[in-house]
């Protein structure tokens, strides 16, 4: 691309690409896309965005195209990579002048220089850092700022490289420029403090911006630039200076007040100082040991003493608390159980912590956390009134403790309580003691205090296990609190029911459960929505608990379930509906079939909720989970849900529909459960299977569930299912088997095995294309035992239950292998006998012996040759399945099933699904469970004897080991 001639063409295309008119915009974008790989294109872009006379939007677009080009074409190995000559001229052009007037474009240029530096610095671009340092020292304000901005982005990018060689290069860079970075930061910091105190706010803001950037550089150099930072005086000097600077900046905050133009940047800088300490502690805990004392003194004084009043702000308090938490919790600071095994650093750190956390200090921290930081704020109370659902479902999980004050204080409380429980337990119990009995509803201070103290007792439930008799407290105090119905007392009602939820799995007597259900029933009718939502959550924890007993809950089930359903309708936010649905799911799951009389209203409401939640896939996931438990609870009655259920399954498992990304996993689970509980196939249920071939193609982690679904269809209605879908299923299986693990192969083959078990004739016919591979696998002696066992299971079914098909398969394979049929049959029997030990399931072992015995009686010399091996397998199988009746001393086949009987269930057992019943009925017809092996062996040997005559049979029996013959006679006596 000729640069001079091309500039105007590219400029015109970029101008068009900023247009709002798609007719102009689209062709321009297409043109620019085609030029991306043209030599010289990026040089033209560089000239355009460096020309400050041009339109800002055009220059912005030129920078973005350049930045994307670095990602795609800068590496040498990239297709259409840029030439080395062009890259050299681009690198030079990027750092000729740092005078970009527009902030956003300056940032983008800094980022793209950093992207190039990541790939080329220092080897191909040794001059980058020296030029940046030179420009940073310059007197021109704009140039100095832009160079510093670029310096920061380059440092940040190089620090993020993780390979050992890259880290060494960064460490070399850090040691070379650390002194300069420190003096730069010191200089800008002093300038700022001087200017802010002389009230020159414009100059101060400019200096503060530079302070912030130079501090960001120092943070990266300090944390990632030194292998043993404690050995470096400058690093430790800088870290100690951070505390001094923090105090100066906090004092500065107090001076300038909340309305200053510098306020936002000031707070940002203060937070950045704390990040330096937190990062250093995370990456270099041992090097941090000399700073522990100072860090704790600093953080505790600002957060837990009057020193912080009027100075601190929320984000700073969070950072200080996290600093304390990370020191308290750090494993590197804990001595080993055996003191002699401890590292000297751990002992030193432990000594410093122990000296700092004295009894009075811990007591004060514990009291302040509860009585100051745990109190509900004005904003939270206003939120309770104005937006109760957001208040009740506020997210406090995950990493929220790193950023939000409430979860941060709670996590700090827990960690300190866990590490110093002996000191803090009496402190907390004393606070509880002072709040005995109902609180005056007019005394809002005491109400808030009680809420905070109960919160602490709930959070520390596991630590307080030995010190609190919760059952007594529940009966004597908490129950009474729940009966105070005044609207101001809702604070305590909500907190107490939450508190019970925290203790339910820690210490709560089983025989108090009915009393708790009474309480839940009453509070689910509380006038306050927050109390009702909290009660539902505690119900879930109660029902989900290990000690839950269905019979205790049943008297309350109807009323509580009705109230839960009411709550589901009353709440309007997606998150709250999800939360209530999870409670409903949990209840249905635990009471199982007992739910049947009470679900009518829910069944009518779910279709409406599904329709309303079209835009909310996470809510739809919660509905799917509820449906899964509902179908399990309803069993065969779930067929009444099909008009709603089947379209839901259809949508959730259709990979051509966008929502499947969210819904597929739960949708497949629901599909499976629906089939397992279906009393009979319906055309609609059969039709959904059209979704399956695309799912098989995806071959994702859901493949196992897909196979279970196929199996469920075969059990439900083999004939209709196989006639409709076996062909496409066979194609999917053939594709899968080309590239699948051994375990996956077994899953595919199990489907074929089940099809043969349910329908030996149709199954063999429909899956015919897969059977030659199975046959070959047996003849070749498949090495993987589980696969071989499955091969033999399939061939056993064919041989025993569809012998004519076996003969035609043998003929086909013999012609393929150019072998005689008898010879091939001999090879199969020999391999079968040899690999019998691969089969571990008793059912398959019995099947193998039945199958091989079915070749008798025979005058075929090959079969007679292998007679000894066949008898060997039979005796092994008889050992597996025969049990001795101690009374009569005779043997009987323990696998025989005579009739179908409904099992008697204990309370904890789940009732059998429709599929379980189908499997049971199928087993009654299966030769493995309906034919006595003992009798079958006897009959076949008798028939062989009749065929050959006594003498010939005697000669045949002499080929069998005498010990085996003795064992065989023992099994057959009495027949």
Number of C-alpha atoms within 10 A of each C-alpha: 14 11 16 9 10 14 18 13 12 21 18 13 20 25 19 20 23 17 14 9 10 12 10 15 17 13 14 21 16 12 14 16 12 10 15 18 17 13 17 19 23 26 19 25 23 17 17 24 24 21 13 14 9 12 12 14 16 19 24 21 19 24 23 16 18 22 19 13 18 18 13 15 17 21 16 12 9 11 11 15 18 23 14 12 8 14 19 12 11 18 18 13 14 18 18 10 14 24 17 18 12 11 10 11 20 20 16 18 27 23 20 23 22 22 20 22 23 19 16 17 19 16 9 14 15 12 14 20 18 11 15 21 17 11 21 23 14 14 9 12 12 15 19 20 22 25 24 25 26 25 25 22 24 25 24 21 17 24 22 14 15 10 8 9 10 15 19 15 16 23 18 13 17 21 16 11 15 18 13 13 18 18 12 19 20 18 15 22 23 15 18 23 17 14 19 21 13 10 12 12 18 13 13 23 19 17 24 25 20 24 23 22 22 24 24 24 24 27 23 21 24 25 21 23 24 20 14 10 19 17 11 12 10 16 21 18 12 14 19 16 12 17 18 10 16 18 15 13 20 19 14 17 22 14 13 17 13 11 8 12 14 21 17 12 14 21 18 14 21 21 18 19 23 21 17 20 23 22 17 21 21 16 12 19 22 20 17 22 22 15 18 20 15 13 21 22 12 17 21 20 14 20 21 21 13 10 13 16 12 12 18 17 13 11 17 24 22 22 25 25 26 22 25 22 20 17 24 21 16 15 12 19 23 19 20 14 8 7 10 9 9 15 14 12 17 20 17 17 25 19 14 17 18 11 11 15 15 12 14 10 13 18 18 15 20 23 18 15 21 23 18 14 18 23 20 15 12 9 9 14 14 12 15 18 14 11 14 20 21 15 16 18 15 11 11 13 8 8 10 14 20 15 15 16 20 17 20 23 21 21 19 24 21 19 18 19 22 18 13 15 17 11 16 21 20 13 17 22 15 11 17 16 10 9 15 11 12 17 16 12 15 10 10 14 11 14 21 17 20 26 22 22 23 22 21 23 20 20 19 22 23 15 19 21 13 10 11 15 12 21 16 11 11 17 12 12 14 22 17 13 19 20 14 16 13 9 12 15 21 22 20 23 30 23 23 25 26 22 21 24 22 21 21 22 17 16 18 18 12 13 9 13 18 16 13 18 19 12 16 21 22 15 24 24 17 19 12 18 23 23 25 25 26 23 29 28 19 21 27 20 21 22 22 17 13 10 14 15 16 17 12 16 18 15 12 15 21 15 14 24 20 16 17 25 18 15 21 22 14 12 16 11 12 15 19 21 21 19 19 22 22 19 24 24 21 20 26 27 21 19 21 20 17 16 20 17 9 14 18 10 11 18 15 12 14 17 17 10 16 19 10 12 15 11 11 13 17 15 23 25 20 21 22 27 20 23 25 22 20 28 27 23 25 22 22 19 14 19 20 11 17 16 11 14 21 19 13 20 25 22 19 27 26 21 17 11 11 11 18 18 14 14 22 20 17 22 24 22 19 27 25 23 22 29 26 27 25 24 19 12 16 12 8 13 20 15 14 17 18 14 17 21 16 14 18 18 13 12 13 10 9 15 18 13 15 21 19 19 23 21 21 24 25 23 24 23 15 22 17 15 18 21 12 15 17 19 15 14 18 18 14 18 22 14 13 17 16 9 10 13 11 13 11 17 18 19 18 21 21 20 21 25 26 21 26 27 24 22 19 19 17 18 24 24 15 19 21 15 15 17 20 15 12 20 19 15 16 23 18 12 16 17 12 11 17 16 24 22 23 22 23 28 25 27 22 27 24 25 22 21 21 19 17 13 17 19 15 11 16 20 17 14 19 17 11 10 11 10 13 14 17 16 12 19 19 19 16 20 20 16 17 25 19 13 18 20 13 18 19 12 12 14 16 21 27 24 26 29 27 26 23 22 23 18 16 21 19 15 11 11 11 16 21 19 14 17 19 19 19 25 23 19 23 24 19 18 23 24 14 17 20 18 16 13 10 8 6 7 9 15 19 18 20 14 20 18 18 11 10 11 9 8 8 8 10 8 11 10 8 14 18 15 20 20 20 14 17 16 14 16 15 14 21 17 15 17 19 21 20 16 17 21 27 22 15 15 23 18 16 17 18 16 15 20 18 13 15 17 11 13 10 13 16 12 11 17 17 11 14 16 12 11 9 16 16 10 14 21 13 12 23 15 11 8 8
